[in-house]
Amino acid sequence: MRFLVMVKVNQEPEGAQGPTPGMKSFNRGLIRDGVLLAAEGLQPISQGVRITYGGGKPTVTDGPFAESKEIVAGFWILQGRSKEEIVERLQRCPFEGGEYVEIRQIADLEDIHERIKMKAQAGT
């Protein structure tokens, strides 16, 4: 199973932020254990673009976005046997400044086909 782990913060960090020594060690452990598939930090939200759909033509808005209450600062793509395994690993993550993560399983093609099949059987 693959999982997207979004690292979220309540406020954009000041200046360029690199991983702390503790985070580098944590990531090395994920690599050593064969769990880490990808990991990246993201550029500041001021360099982002938001596209809003609906009501005809999409609306493009350049960052920063005044209404942003939580900012995705980076992500991991991890693989494991279960969501519980990933949660257990991330409880040891050395964050220190109010960061938090959201863990979402990545839907494989088989998962999507199974959902479609179940909906068709249910008649919805």
Secondary structure, 3 states (H helix, E strand, C coil): CEEEEEEEECCCCCCCCCCCHHHHHHHHHHHHCCCEEEEEECCCHHHCEEEECCCCCCEEEECCCCCCCCEEEEEEEEECCCHHHHHHHHCCCCCCCCCEEEEEECCCHHHHHHHHHHHHHHCC
